[in-house]
Amino acid sequence: MASVSVDEAMRRAIELAARGLGTTSPNPVVGCVLLDADGEVVGEGFHAYAGGPHAEIVALAQAGQRAKGGTAVVTLEPCDHTGRTGPCSTALVQAGVARVVIAVPDPNPVATGGAATLRAAGVRVDLGVRASEAESGNVAWLTAMRRGWPYVIWKYAATLDGRSAAADGTSMWITSEAARMDVHALRATVDAVVVGVGTVLADDPRLTVRNLRDGSLAIQQPLRVVVDSAGRTPLDAQVRDGAARTWIATAAEVGAGPDGGVDLFALLAALHGRGVRAVLLEGGPRLAGAFLAAGLVDRVVGYLAPRLLGAGPAALVDAGVTTITDAIDLEITDVTQVGPDLRITALPRKREG
Ligand SMILES: NC(=O)c1ccc[n+]([C@@H]2O[C@H](COP(=O)([O-])OP(=O)(O)OC[C@H]3O[C@@H](n4cnc5c(N)ncnc54)[C@H](OP(=O)(O)O)[C@@H]3O)[C@@H](O)[C@H]2O)c1
């Protein structure tokens, strides 16, 4: 097999890491490619689930003796602590790896230190290869670890004139089946799906990942969270169907915000405590408005259907904006056509002060 460059190996490691999205929390997604002394790929691995082997260990097992004198190319700094598995830094040293190339340092105070351990053992360590690409592949986990609460993606569906339902309240289905399947794929990458009780009362959604071709459930379902200050979620609501874990987050349990609703900061802190790193906020308009007003949304994913309603509720209610200078400005990072609909991904711009 031909030798590959470290840069090319890192591109591959980032691809491998993405396979773990949605199943590794509270751990990060990590990919690793092992090159032998001649630069040939002798091992590949990714972290698939919490408690399972780390990417480096999978790749080392494949490489066996051929790891000696080789290079480990890894998307995140190898861990330096013993959790459910042993430290990857030590495993790399013991395997005789001569060089470790890392994209992003580990911000987790518990696990960091792998680079220093490797250097102390005489291993050459290089940091920063394809760092921004690796960072965006792991953005939810890295953001959550750095600041202590989960990364929040607000997803909504609307008509081209911004309506989330018709005037009579009917809303199923605004977007196409292709867009809805796309949402299932998005759900599969997060740890929790959050809605307000208004959505449960209006639509009775299941909120499970059903993206498999035969309609069956994905193996690992995100936690379903209903933000429900007074506990109005009906006992026979589909979110209580046992197909996935569900948390009815009431004000009594989480704490109340100034307006009597569930305190959203406390909610996110509690989710972080439960190991949730990535949240998909699926509405409705009122809860989304409260999250946006509090500055708690990290990414917006809007599905826009080529339809017009001219009346009916807006996709967003009361986001704390009354005048145009207060508008929540976004930077569009992607526009993709999904079936007949458009999927627009955007990041809220940081506000001054
Ligand atoms: N197009 C879309 O993407 C989309 C997505 C979802 C829903 N929808 C539509 O949205 C409609 C429901 O809208 P909605 O605005 O009533 O639903 P919602 O945003 O899901 O729920 C709002 C409710 O959440 C509860 N809540 C608890 N704490 C809160 C807080 N801190 N901030 C805000 N809300 C809090 C409040 O009820 P309590 O005071 O009782 O706790 C509030 O009335 C339905 O017609 C549904 O079809 C559309």
The ligand as an SDF file (V2000), in Angstrom:
LIG
                    3D

 48 52  0  0  0  0  0  0  0  0999 V2000
  -42.7870   24.2710   12.6110 N   0  0  0  0  0  0  0  0  0  0  0  0
  -42.0500   23.8130   13.5820 C   0  0  0  0  0  0  0  0  0  0  0  0
  -40.8450   23.6230   13.4360 O   0  0  0  0  0  0  0  0  0  0  0  0
  -42.6980   23.4960   14.8740 C   0  0  0  0  0  0  0  0  0  0  0  0
  -41.9880   22.7940   15.8460 C   0  0  0  0  0  0  0  0  0  0  0  0
  -42.6070   22.5280   17.0490 C   0  0  0  0  0  0  0  0  0  0  0  0
  -43.9030   22.9820   17.2460 C   0  0  0  0  0  0  0  0  0  0  0  0
  -44.5510   23.6450   16.2670 N   0  0  0  0  0  0  0  0  0  0  0  0
  -45.9220   24.1340   16.4840 C   0  0  0  0  0  0  0  0  0  0  0  0
  -45.8860   25.0110   17.5840 O   0  0  0  0  0  0  0  0  0  0  0  0
  -47.1600   25.0200   18.2050 C   0  0  0  0  0  0  0  0  0  0  0  0
  -46.9750   25.0180   19.6970 C   0  0  0  0  0  0  0  0  0  0  0  0
  -46.3490   26.2400   20.0250 O   0  0  0  0  0  0  0  0  0  0  0  0
  -45.9710   26.6640   21.4930 P   0  0  0  0  0  0  0  0  0  0  0  0
  -45.1560   27.9050   21.3580 O   0  0  0  0  0  0  0  0  0  0  0  0
  -47.1760   26.6730   22.3610 O   0  0  0  0  0  0  0  0  0  0  0  0
  -45.1220   25.3960   21.9580 O   0  0  0  0  0  0  0  0  0  0  0  0
  -43.7880   25.1840   22.7470 P   0  0  0  0  0  0  0  0  0  0  0  0
  -42.8160   26.2830   22.5320 O   0  0  0  0  0  0  0  0  0  0  0  0
  -43.3720   23.8050   22.4340 O   0  0  0  0  0  0  0  0  0  0  0  0
  -44.2500   25.1910   24.2580 O   0  0  0  0  0  0  0  0  0  0  0  0
  -44.3830   26.3920   24.9350 C   0  0  0  0  0  0  0  0  0  0  0  0
  -44.6800   26.0800   26.3750 C   0  0  0  0  0  0  0  0  0  0  0  0
  -43.5150   25.5740   27.0200 O   0  0  0  0  0  0  0  0  0  0  0  0
  -43.6430   25.8200   28.3970 C   0  0  0  0  0  0  0  0  0  0  0  0
  -42.4360   26.3940   28.9600 N   0  0  0  0  0  0  0  0  0  0  0  0
  -41.8850   26.0150   30.1310 C   0  0  0  0  0  0  0  0  0  0  0  0
  -40.8300   26.7610   30.4170 N   0  0  0  0  0  0  0  0  0  0  0  0
  -40.6970   27.6470   29.4060 C   0  0  0  0  0  0  0  0  0  0  0  0
  -39.7890   28.7020   29.1690 C   0  0  0  0  0  0  0  0  0  0  0  0
  -38.7690   28.9850   30.0210 N   0  0  0  0  0  0  0  0  0  0  0  0
  -39.9400   29.4340   28.0530 N   0  0  0  0  0  0  0  0  0  0  0  0
  -40.9340   29.1660   27.1770 C   0  0  0  0  0  0  0  0  0  0  0  0
  -41.8270   28.1800   27.3540 N   0  0  0  0  0  0  0  0  0  0  0  0
  -41.7260   27.4200   28.4750 C   0  0  0  0  0  0  0  0  0  0  0  0
  -44.7840   26.8090   28.5710 C   0  0  0  0  0  0  0  0  0  0  0  0
  -45.9290   26.0980   29.0320 O   0  0  0  0  0  0  0  0  0  0  0  0
  -46.1020   25.9360   30.6230 P   0  0  0  0  0  0  0  0  0  0  0  0
  -46.1670   27.3240   31.1540 O   0  0  0  0  0  0  0  0  0  0  0  0
  -47.3260   25.1550   30.7930 O   0  0  0  0  0  0  0  0  0  0  0  0
  -44.9110   25.2190   31.1000 O   0  0  0  0  0  0  0  0  0  0  0  0
  -45.0380   27.2900   27.1490 C   0  0  0  0  0  0  0  0  0  0  0  0
  -46.3620   27.6740   26.9180 O   0  0  0  0  0  0  0  0  0  0  0  0
  -47.8940   23.8270   17.6670 C   0  0  0  0  0  0  0  0  0  0  0  0
  -48.9040   24.2680   16.8020 O   0  0  0  0  0  0  0  0  0  0  0  0
  -46.8650   23.0600   16.8970 C   0  0  0  0  0  0  0  0  0  0  0  0
  -47.4090   22.4240   15.7750 O   0  0  0  0  0  0  0  0  0  0  0  0
  -43.9750   23.9140   15.0970 C   0  0  0  0  0  0  0  0  0  0  0  0
  1  2  1  0
  2  3  2  0
  2  4  1  0
  4  5  1  0
  4 48  2  0
  5  6  2  0
  6  7  1  0
  7  8  2  0
  8  9  1  0
  8 48  1  0
  9 10  1  0
  9 46  1  0
 10 11  1  0
 11 12  1  0
 11 44  1  0
 12 13  1  0
 13 14  1  0
 14 15  2  0
 14 16  1  0
 14 17  1  0
 17 18  1  0
 18 19  2  0
 18 20  1  0
 18 21  1  0
 21 22  1  0
 22 23  1  0
 23 24  1  0
 23 42  1  0
 24 25  1  0
 25 26  1  0
 25 36  1  0
 26 27  1  0
 26 35  1  0
 27 28  2  0
 28 29  1  0
 29 30  1  0
 29 35  2  0
 30 31  1  0
 30 32  2  0
 32 33  1  0
 33 34  2  0
 34 35  1  0
 36 37  1  0
 36 42  1  0
 37 38  1  0
 38 39  2  0
 38 40  1  0
 38 41  1  0
 42 43  1  0
 44 45  1  0
 44 46  1  0
 46 47  1  0
M  CHG  2   8   1  16  -1
M  END
$$$$
